[in-house]
Amino acid sequence: MSAPQLQYDFAGTRALVTGAASGIGLATARLFCAAGAHVAVNDLPGERLESAVAHLQAAGGRAFAVAGDLSLADSARAVGREALATLGGLDCLVNNAGAPLTRTPIAAADLDALSDGFWDRILRINLLSAFWVTHSVAGALREARGAVVNTVSVAGFGGGGSSIAYATAKTGLIGLTRELARALAPGVRVNGIAPGYVNSPWECSFGDVAAAAARDVPLARVGEPEDYAEAIAWLCAGAHYVTGEVLPVCGGMRL
């Protein structure tokens, strides 16, 4: 992967990135910190979050942990309130938290595997959490004329993913992105990115994704977390006449 050509100045910017202890979220927090932002880093409580924040701080980043389980409404809203209290406001919200909740893909025909409990948890973490957090910080975003970016998935456009439930939740997140863009306009822009293959620790294994990407993706490689972080940064810092859109970032796999 070539070095990024775009450079961002996030000095004075206040950002909350959810699901940021690894993968796309951590890469986004790292990019924001390196560009001078003050970043609230959210993930589940524990060593992984603490380690991620410690590494960001060791590199000179102005980062702090906001632990919380976003699949619970009260906890998700508390994360938003804590971030606001510490940052003194908010300019950028990255709703990146999500999970497949299965270690192997669930076949589309296996409807019996999609229990009521599974559906409930999938929708809470992959769809409702984005609403709960955004709702909790909406006033601050309006005041700052800020931006929201949701991490969706190419699965949201149809054709699979880790399960029917996951794909459906991500399709819902596309709709939520558009409706929040209406609700928060004109002061706040709300967009999303739809990642394809990602080179990051992910609960669900899809086998040899490097081979699959070489075969099926026009750019012939798996996306790195930094690829997605760049797109998120652009939607936060630039793209001033873009709202309600979900940008596929997938190396052309949907062509």
Buried (B, 14 or more C-beta within 10 A) or exposed (E): EEEEEEEBEBEEBBBBBBBBBBBBBBBBBBBBBBBBBBBBBBBBEEEBBBEBBEBBBEEEBBBBBBBBBBBBBEBBBBBBEBBBEEBEBBBBBBBBBBBBBBEEBBEEEEEEEBEEEBBEBBBBBBBBBBBBBBBBBBEBBEEBEBBBBBBBBBBBBEEBBBBBBBBBBBBBBBEBBBEBBEEBEEEBBBBBBBBBBBBBEBEBEBEEBEEBBEEBBEBEBBBBBBBBBBBBBBBBBEBEEBBBBBBBBBBEBBE
